Structure formats: C-alpha cells, structure tokens
C-alpha cells in the first residue's frame, strides 16, 4: 500500500453525559483530498442522527421538574459560557423528554461548587453533591473537568445514580475532534467543518445527558446501538427505545411522586428479557425487590389495606424511643436540627430510621411531618403517615423522648 493509503483518525470526547464515554472513529483516506465533492460526501456520513421519540406521548400529560447545575472551577475554566451551554442542554433535552415521557425540565439555576473529595471519581462526586443541592430541585447535576486521556467507557465520562436526583458529567475535550476534521477534510471551508463539529457535539452532549438522566429513572443499558441507553455512544442514536420508555415512565412516578412503583418496574423486567445486558438486568431485579420491601406501599395499596382491615383492629403499642441504639438516636437528633430549615436534608438523614423503627412514635411522627413539609402528593403523604396512625396515641411522644 502506498504512503498515500488509508489513515485512521481517532476521536475520543469526554462530553457532558452522565455515565457515558464517547469514542468516535473517523475513517480517512488521504486520497479524499483530491476532490472537494468527495470530502463533502464523506463528511455528510459523519452527521449524527436526529434524536426523537418512537411514539410521541399525547400533549396535556406532561409534568414539570427542575434541574440544578453545580460546576467545578476546573469545568468552568475549560467550558466557555458554561451557564448558557447548560441552559441550552436543558432545552434540547426537553425536545426529547417531552414527546417521549411527558417530562419538561426547568433550569433551576447554576452555581460554582467544589466536591470535598476532588473530581477524580464520579461516584464520590455524586456523594458530595448533596452539599450543592439547593432549594427543592428535582435533579442536581455535577459538571466536572474533562478526563485527560482517551476513554471509551461511558461511566468514566458520566454517572447517574439509580432512582436518585444526582448525576455527574465531565466536560468535553473539544479540540480533539475539530483537529481531526481539519486533517480529514482540508478542502472543506471552515464554516462547513465547524457546523459538522457543532452538530456532532450537540448530539453527543445531549445523548450523554439523557443517558445518565435515564439511569436516575431506572433505565438500564440496551444492546441496540441506535438507542440512547447503549453502553457506548454512537452518532446513530435516535432516542429511547420502547422498553426503556416503559421504565422511564414508571421511574418518573417513583422519583417525582415518591410512590412505591418498584414492583411495577420489577414485573416489567421479569417479563421483558430481550435487549438488556443480562448481568445488569439480574442485578437490577435484586435491587428492585429490596426497594419494593423497604418503601411504603403505593397510595392505592394503602387504601386497599385500610378498606379490607377489620373494624376491630387495635392500635399497635408504641416502642419507647430511649430503647433505640445511641447512634440512631443521634441520627434522629440530626434530622430534628435540619427539619426547620431543610426538610429535604432532614428526610435524607432520617430515611434509614423510618422502616427500621415502625413502632417508635417519634420516628413515625417525624416521617409524617417531613412528608407534609416536602409537599408530597396527598396519597404519598397518607402512605408515609400510615404507620403513625396505627400507633397507640398514648404511647411515647417526641416531647417525652426529648
């Protein structure tokens, strides 16, 4: 083969996309330079697919939620106009989420922030993200510095915590791809190369963000390469496939309505095996069974159990608060301190106590108060207050416990 034979130009981008690694490969024949028309043809082949929904949801069924961005100084330094870019990302995400699952995101604000354990690991970044949560945002996304080396694993570039408000995405390594385009298409004008680069970057960034947001709603990786939930990025990605949409719609009720729909997600995965990564599906089924048992039942289930309960049912005798282990009483005290100013943080601290101590009246009273303070849907508040209603009103009380 002659010296003017085939060359490979590899492009690896660390784009903002929770849990995704973007590796693209441009196949470049140096002989393309002999014909501008041929370069235009091959550049067109690199144009990304349009992201859309396979089955648009009817108007009028959309729900609204907010997302807050917390950027590190390293991210802000390498991402020009990062606040405007995030606002654009939210708008672009709505063009897919609205028709697909009936969700419309609102930019709840942006701020500079620094994770206490640095930006090296996205799992620890997500753990530190609680400190930047802000007031009543439904999602919080950490924007962190790009990775310095070429990667292909999505979860080096982003991470989304399952059924959680937290995700993290890395900055894009912009110069790498634009340099590759300059080498591959020297006869194309700068405006044409820039448009191709911008279109691909927009598609990658949006795909990555939606991928990680999908994880926070219970979505798993899919094997088809043209779906957003494929483990690796591909410019052919066109949107969420039907099995993923089913999980996302259930996940929205779990995340936004705080309902126990884990059983529905479990039953769907049990009935639909094809197209999922087998090991991930089995692991998720195990987690769903645990969450199904640990969370309060859905409002409909609570209503059914109350309807079928015999009229002669008596109250459960409350357990004395002072019998709790010291560390759990300290956890309770911490939640009480947070309650007046931050019911969301108080809820996060006290949640492990709610199911562990169903017969401790102060714990269940705190659970009921916080559910009301967080303004959950009426049925959800009823579910969280159900245990308190069964406890003997003459039993232990917060006043007595304090």
MIFI-302053 format. One record per residue (C-alpha): x, y, z. Coordinates in steps of 0.05 Angstrom, whole numbers, padded with zeros to 5 digits, always signed. Each point is the difference from the previous one (the first is absolute). Example, Ala and Ser with C-alpha at 12.3 -4.5 7.8 and 13.67 -1.06 7.14 Angstrom:
REM residues 2
+00246-00090+00156 +00027+00069-00013 
END
This chain:
REM residues 402
+00000+00000+00000 +00027+00069-00018 +00018+00054+00049 -00064+00035-00022 -00042-00058+00023 -00051-00005+00055 +00008+00038+00065 -00041-00005+00063 -00017+00062+00040 -00026-00019+00068 -00045+00047+00038 -00015-00009+00074 -00042+00051+00036 -00014+00009+00073 -00067+00033-00008 -00050+00020+00053 -00041-00064+00004 -00012-00036+00064 +00033-00067-00003 +00017-00001-00074 +00067-00003-00035 +00002+00026-00069 +00049-00031-00048 -00010+00015-00073 +00043-00023-00059 +00007+00039-00065 +00025-00043-00057 +00042+00046-00044 +00030-00018-00068 +00053+00052-00018 -00023-00005-00072 -00065+00036+00020 +00040+00065-00006 -00001-00007-00075 -00074+00017-00004 -00037+00050+00042 -00066-00033-00020 +00025-00066+00027 +00020+00032+00065 -00070+00031+00006 -00031-00069-00012 +00042-00033+00054 -00011+00058+00049 -00075-00010-00010 +00008-00072+00022 +00024+00024+00068 -00061+00043+00013 -00038-00026+00061 -00070-00027+00000 -00058+00041+00025 -00022-00015+00071 -00075-00012+00006 -00052-00045+00032 -00025-00063-00035 -00070+00012+00026 -00014+00073+00021 -00042+00007+00062 -00065+00040-00004 +00002+00073+00020 -00031+00019+00066 +00032-00057+00038 +00067+00034+00014 +00028+00011+00069 +00051+00053+00019 +00063-00009+00041 +00063+00041+00014 +00074-00014-00009 +00057+00039+00033 +00072+00001-00025 +00061+00002+00046 +00064+00012-00039 +00071-00006+00027 +00048+00057-00015 +00041-00047-00044 -00062-00014-00042 -00018+00073-00005 +00072+00017-00021 -00002-00048-00060 -00072+00011-00021 -00013+00068-00029 -00068+00028+00019 -00017-00063+00040 -00063+00030+00031 -00029+00014-00069 +00021-00068-00025 -00036-00033+00058 -00063+00040-00014 +00004-00023-00073 +00010-00072+00023 -00064+00003+00041 -00039+00028-00059 +00027-00054-00046 -00016-00054+00051 -00072+00024+00003 -00007-00011-00075 +00010-00074+00013 -00028-00009+00070 -00065+00037-00013 -00025-00042-00058 +00031-00065+00028 -00020-00002+00073 -00039+00064+00011 +00054+00034+00041 +00020+00074-00006 +00062+00022+00038 +00012+00070+00026 +00069+00029+00013 -00001+00011+00076 +00065+00039-00001 +00075-00008-00006 +00055+00010+00050 +00074-00013+00011 +00015-00056+00049 +00058-00044+00020 -00008-00074+00021 +00035-00012+00066 +00036-00061-00027 +00021+00028-00067 -00021-00015-00071 +00037-00065-00012 -00056-00049+00013 -00072+00013-00022 -00029-00045+00054 +00031+00043+00055 -00020+00063-00038 -00073-00023+00002 +00006-00015+00075 +00026+00071+00011 -00055+00031-00043 -00049+00004+00058 +00038+00061+00024 -00021+00037-00063 -00072-00023-00004 -00033+00067+00011 -00074+00012+00012 -00049-00052-00026 +00033-00020-00065 -00021-00067-00028 +00068-00015-00031 +00070+00026+00014 +00055-00010-00051 +00074+00007+00015 +00041+00029-00057 +00073-00020+00009 +00065+00005-00038 +00014-00043-00061 +00042-00063+00002 +00071+00011-00025 +00005-00065-00040 -00038-00036-00054 -00057-00043+00028 -00057-00042-00027 -00037-00019+00063 -00062+00043+00010 +00006-00001+00075 +00067+00035+00000 -00034+00060-00032 -00063-00001+00040 -00040-00034+00054 -00073-00002+00020 -00023-00029+00067 -00059-00048-00008 -00067+00030+00023 +00038+00060+00027 +00001+00075-00012 +00076+00000-00012 +00041-00006-00063 +00069+00022-00022 +00029+00015-00068 +00069+00020-00024 +00019+00058-00046 +00011-00013-00074 +00070-00002-00029 -00018+00044-00059 +00066+00010-00037 +00010-00074-00014 -00057-00009-00048 +00005+00067-00036 +00074-00014-00013 -00019-00068-00029 -00050+00033-00047 +00053+00050-00023 +00046-00058-00018 -00053-00043-00032 -00034+00055-00041 +00053+00052-00019 -00039+00024-00061 -00064+00016+00037 -00010+00071+00024 +00006+00015+00074 -00075+00015+00006 -00018-00069-00027 +00049-00036+00047 -00024+00041+00059 -00073-00016-00014 +00015-00075-00004 +00039+00005+00065 -00055+00040+00035 -00055-00048-00023 +00039-00061+00024 +00017+00032+00066 -00072+00021+00013 -00024-00071-00015 +00054-00032+00045 -00010+00048+00057 -00076-00009-00001 +00005-00075-00007 +00047-00004+00059 -00043+00044+00045 -00063-00039-00018 +00037-00066+00012 +00019+00019+00071 -00068+00031+00014 -00029-00066-00024 +00039-00037+00052 -00029+00044+00055 -00069-00023-00024 +00017-00074+00001 +00021-00009-00072 +00051-00055-00015 +00050-00008-00057 -00028-00026-00065 +00037-00041-00053 -00026+00038-00062 +00051+00052-00022 -00052+00050-00024 -00030+00009+00069 +00022+00053+00051 +00009-00054+00054 +00052-00040-00039 +00063-00005+00044 +00043+00037-00051 -00016+00063-00040 -00017-00005-00073 -00019+00056-00047 -00056-00045-00025 -00038+00006+00066 -00071+00023-00014 -00033+00000+00069 -00027-00046+00054 -00029-00066-00024 -00068-00026+00023 +00024-00045+00058 +00041+00058+00028 -00060+00048-00006 -00041-00048+00042 +00052+00001+00055 +00007+00076-00004 -00074+00012+00009 -00002-00044+00061 +00064+00033+00025 -00032+00069-00005 -00054-00021+00049 +00053-00029+00047 +00044+00061-00004 -00050+00057-00004 -00062-00028+00034 +00039-00040+00052 -00045-00061-00013 +00021-00072+00010 -00003-00022-00073 +00062-00045+00008 -00045-00061-00007 -00024+00025-00068 +00072+00011-00024 +00018-00070+00026 -00058-00033-00034 +00017+00035-00066 +00072-00023+00002 -00021-00071+00019 -00046-00002-00061 +00049+00034-00048 +00068-00032-00005 +00021+00015-00072 +00047+00057-00015 +00026+00013+00070 +00070-00015+00026 -00014-00065+00037 +00044+00012+00061 -00028+00071+00009 -00072-00023-00006 +00010-00055+00053 +00034+00049+00047 -00055+00051-00009 -00054-00052+00014 +00034-00015+00067 +00003+00074+00018 -00073+00011-00020 -00022-00057+00046 +00037+00032+00058 -00028+00070-00014 -00070-00029-00009 +00002-00028+00071 +00034+00060+00033 -00044+00056-00027 -00072+00017+00020 -00053-00029-00046 -00031+00039-00056 -00061+00042+00022 -00048-00048-00035 +00029-00058+00040 -00007+00040+00065 -00072+00016-00016 -00014-00074-00016 +00031-00024+00065 -00039+00052+00040 -00065-00021-00034 +00011-00073+00014 +00023+00009+00072 -00049-00028+00051 -00038+00052+00041 +00026-00031+00064 +00073+00014-00017 +00037+00030+00059 +00057+00049+00004 +00072-00025+00004 +00034+00016+00066 +00056+00050-00012 +00071-00018+00017 +00037+00045+00048 +00048+00047-00038 +00055-00008+00053 +00007-00074-00018 +00031+00019-00068 +00075-00007-00008 +00040+00063+00015 +00022+00009-00072 -00072-00002-00026 -00022+00050+00053 +00056+00046-00023 -00023-00008-00071 -00070+00019+00022 +00027+00061+00036 +00038+00022-00062 -00064-00005-00041 -00038+00041+00051 +00052+00056-00005 -00006+00001-00075 -00076-00004-00002 -00016+00075+00009 +00046+00025-00055 +00009-00059-00047 -00054-00054+00000 +00033-00033-00060 +00067-00009+00037 -00037-00022+00062 -00037-00052-00041 +00065-00027-00029 +00030-00007+00069 -00060-00033+00033 -00023-00046-00057 +00039-00061+00027 -00039+00005+00065 -00070+00001-00030 -00005-00074-00018 +00049-00024+00054 -00045+00027+00056 -00073-00006-00022 -00025-00001+00072 +00041+00059+00027 -00049+00057+00003 +00051+00059-00003 +00031-00031-00063 -00067-00009-00035 -00023+00070+00021 +00063+00029-00030 -00012-00040-00064 -00071+00026-00005 +00020+00073+00013 +00056-00002-00051 -00044-00031-00053 -00048+00058+00010 +00056+00052+00002 +00028-00027-00066 -00070+00008-00031 -00005-00070-00028 -00064-00019-00036 -00058-00012+00049 +00000-00075-00012 +00075-00004+00013 -00007+00040+00065 -00055-00047+00021 +00045-00060-00013 +00057+00029+00041 -00047+00018+00058 -00035-00068-00001 +00046-00032+00052 -00010+00058+00048 -00075-00010-00005 +00007-00071+00027 +00041+00020+00062 -00033+00007+00068 -00012+00075+00009 +00017-00007+00074 +00068-00029-00016 +00068+00033-00003 +00003+00071-00030 +00054+00046-00025 -00008+00043+00062 +00009-00061+00045 +00058-00025-00041 +00037+00066+00002 
END
